[in-house]
Amino acid sequence: MPIGLVRAAFSKLRTEESRSGVEKAWQWWYQKKLTQLESEANLIRDRLLQESFAIRRSWELSLTESNQSNSSSPQQCVERLEEVSLALKEFSDRLYPPYLNEGLPFALQYLIRRWQEQLPEYQFKLNLPQKWQQKSSANSFIVLNILEDLLHLQETKISSNNNTFAKSKSRIGRRNRVYSP
């Protein structure tokens, strides 16, 4: 058998294995995204809709009752409504990232800024080219979602490492402690 045929066969096999790996990665990401969307839908049903109903009911009671002591104060209603508004804003940002229509660089800058606000102890650096060719929003959406998922995975890994380090440090401290009667 000629060596060229063997090389071509191995090359084809490697390409198929690589394609299979890419397909598995896409399937994993898609399943993760479906799980995340299900979680978001449950959040809306179990928290936001329930909270908005409770606020509405409190306002209705405050309008119909002359005795304000049995119902929530207007300030409490405003605070609860503010929490719902913030949760809805965060949810809408997850559904369709802000600035995505203006271009991927703007959306990336917003994403990184949000992560810096959430995790001020970590340094994020974003190097973008001066000129950017605008691609489709669909491709940018995929890039942003994958980046956010990778950041979440990294955050989880860092926090579990910190917990492991703290536990091992605690164990070392207990082992090396000198007890005196």
Phi and psi in degrees as a GROMACS rama.xvg file:
@    title "Ramachandran Plot"
@    xaxis  label "Phi"
@    yaxis  label "Psi"
@TYPE xy
-63.9092  146.376  PRO-2
-62.8309  -34.7452  ILE-3
-60.6561  -38.7128  GLY-4
-67.3472  -39.1343  LEU-5
-64.2477  -45.2979  VAL-6
-60.9086  -43.1913  ARG-7
-63.7047  -39.682  ALA-8
-64.9805  -45.2527  ALA-9
-64.2369  -40.0676  PHE-10
-62.3657  -42.9355  SER-11
-64.6235  -41.0915  LYS-12
-63.1801  -44.5973  LEU-13
-62.482  -40.36  ARG-14
-63.1761  -42.1335  THR-15
-66.8512  -39.8888  GLU-16
-64.0814  -41.365  GLU-17
-64.4294  -43.2979  SER-18
-62.9644  -39.4898  ARG-19
-63.8622  -40.3688  SER-20
-64.3842  -40.4199  GLY-21
-66.0541  -42.3568  VAL-22
-61.6249  -42.1133  GLU-23
-63.4157  -40.2382  LYS-24
-63.4727  -44.0625  ALA-25
-62.8468  -41.5244  TRP-26
-63.219  -41.9073  GLN-27
-61.3678  -47.4547  TRP-28
-63.3516  -42.7513  TRP-29
-64.3005  -42.5047  TYR-30
-63.1511  -41.2578  GLN-31
-61.9908  -41.8742  LYS-32
-65.8939  -40.7629  LYS-33
-62.116  -41.7356  LEU-34
-62.5871  -41.2148  THR-35
-64.5174  -43.131  GLN-36
-65.1048  -37.729  LEU-37
-62.9341  -42.4012  GLU-38
-61.8863  -41.8338  SER-39
-62.6747  -43.4656  GLU-40
-62.3998  -41.2922  ALA-41
-64.8529  -36.802  ASN-42
-60.3817  -44.4225  LEU-43
-62.3485  -48.7199  ILE-44
-65.5296  -47.7184  ARG-45
-83.7476  -24.3503  ASP-46
-117.142  -59.8671  ARG-47
-67.3616  -45.8066  LEU-48
-66.9393  -39.6488  LEU-49
-64.6758  -42.3018  GLN-50
-65.8076  -42.34  GLU-51
-65.0104  -36.226  SER-52
-63.4613  -44.2494  PHE-53
-62.8494  -40.4629  ALA-54
-64.8057  -46.2183  ILE-55
-59.2117  -44.2719  ARG-56
-64.0324  -40.6606  ARG-57
-60.7163  -43.9879  SER-58
-64.2356  -41.5015  TRP-59
-60.3391  -44.2702  GLU-60
-65.0334  -39.6692  LEU-61
-67.8646  -28.1103  SER-62
-76.8318  -33.9813  LEU-63
-90.2741  -26.4229  THR-64
-98.1348  140.154  GLU-65
-85.1252  -21.3542  SER-66
-87.6885  104.473  ASN-67
-74.6089  -12.8274  GLN-68
-70.9558  -23.3106  SER-69
-87.36  -15.8022  ASN-70
-113.295  169.136  SER-71
-67.9677  147.943  SER-72
-72.4444  156.236  SER-73
-57.1852  -35.1844  PRO-74
-64.3387  -41.1936  GLN-75
-63.5573  -40.4266  GLN-76
-63.1692  -42.7665  CYS-77
-63.1536  -42.3486  VAL-78
-63.5281  -44.265  GLU-79
-64.5089  -39.6882  ARG-80
-65.4213  -36.9632  LEU-81
-63.1635  -41.2381  GLU-82
-62.4322  -42.442  GLU-83
-64.656  -42.5041  VAL-84
-61.7324  -43.1673  SER-85
-63.4669  -43.8162  LEU-86
-62.9271  -38.8759  ALA-87
-67.7779  -37.2721  LEU-88
-64.1876  -46.0889  LYS-89
-60.724  -40.6205  GLU-90
-64.667  -45.2595  PHE-91
-64.0109  -34.9694  SER-92
-65.071  -34.4583  ASP-93
-74.3344  -34.7179  ARG-94
-67.0487  -45.4525  LEU-95
-146.467  105.425  TYR-96
-56.4742  140.119  PRO-97
-62.0038  150.705  PRO-98
68.8246  8.48687  TYR-99
-64.8365  -38.0516  LEU-100
-70.4054  -23.7595  ASN-101
-79.7814  -15.71  GLU-102
132.216  154.765  GLY-103
-60.2879  -39.7483  LEU-104
-58.3227  -41.8244  PRO-105
-65.8158  -43.1141  PHE-106
-65.2456  -38.6348  ALA-107
-65.2092  -43.0529  LEU-108
-61.0732  -41.3646  GLN-109
-64.4778  -44.1476  TYR-110
-60.9235  -47.1997  LEU-111
-65.2692  -40.6081  ILE-112
-61.2361  -41.779  ARG-113
-63.7082  -40.3294  ARG-114
-67.3481  -36.1008  TRP-115
-65.1976  -35.7593  GLN-116
-68.6734  -38.2401  GLU-117
-73.4707  -36.4218  GLN-118
-127.379  73.0438  LEU-119
-65.3515  -18.9119  PRO-120
-75.7217  -11.1863  GLU-121
-106.004  145.706  TYR-122
-98.8056  127.007  GLN-123
-114.692  135.702  PHE-124
-128.56  131.301  LYS-125
-123.499  114.006  LEU-126
-107.562  109.173  ASN-127
-112.15  147.647  LEU-128
-67.1271  155.729  PRO-129
-64.8957  -40.9107  GLN-130
-110.002  139.349  LYS-131
-132.762  128.24  TRP-132
-84.0632  121.76  GLN-133
-69.6313  125.547  GLN-134
-105.701  -178  LYS-135
-68.6031  151.333  SER-136
-63.1913  -32.3272  SER-137
-62.5939  -44.3144  ALA-138
-66.2288  -41.0311  ASN-139
-63.8506  -38.6024  SER-140
-60.1579  -44.0369  PHE-141
-64.2109  -44.7816  ILE-142
-59.9376  -47.0237  VAL-143
-63.3817  -41.8502  LEU-144
-65.8169  -41.5491  ASN-145
-66.0921  -42.7221  ILE-146
-60.7668  -45.2295  LEU-147
-63.004  -41.4885  GLU-148
-62.647  -40.1857  ASP-149
-65.8381  -38.4999  LEU-150
-65.3928  -39.7131  LEU-151
-63.4892  -42.5239  HIS-152
-62.3296  -42.3543  LEU-153
-65.1388  -41.4306  GLN-154
-61.2364  -43.465  GLU-155
-63.1839  -42.544  THR-156
-64.1026  -43.7627  LYS-157
-64.7085  -45.6529  ILE-158
-66.4996  -35.6934  SER-159
-70.6186  -35.2747  SER-160
-65.7555  -40.2729  ASN-161
-64.2749  -40.6424  ASN-162
-65.1773  -41.2893  ASN-163
-64.4863  -42.5731  THR-164
-63.2215  -44.1783  PHE-165
-63.387  -40.7624  ALA-166
-66.5466  -43.4523  LYS-167
-68.4335  -36.6432  SER-168
-63.6075  -38.8887  LYS-169
-64.6923  -42.6093  SER-170
-64.9839  -40.7296  ARG-171
-63.8425  -42.6749  ILE-172
-60.0937  -40.3003  GLY-173
-68.3634  -36.6025  ARG-174
-68.1917  -38.7371  ARG-175
-89.298  -1.92586  ASN-176
-70.0018  136.909  ARG-177
-100.63  126.301  VAL-178
-101.655  133.292  TYR-179
-121.571  138.434  SER-180
